């Protein structure tokens, strides 16, 4: 009876807690939060010997003709 109904309500509350309401543009402006920008980044590894771990993780580009 009643115990089953309460269990379902608790389950619904737990699901709702998983979501966070986003603030509007105006609310963010009032708080003065900083904007986070995505900045492109390129990393170049130079080595005279092949490093297999980096090759497997990121791939490889060479100017040699194979």
Secondary structure as GFF3:
##gff-version 3
##sequence-region A 1 66
A	DSSP	alpha_helix	2	17	.	.	.	ID=ss1
A	DSSP	alpha_helix	25	31	.	.	.	ID=ss2
A	DSSP	alpha_helix	52	58	.	.	.	ID=ss3
###
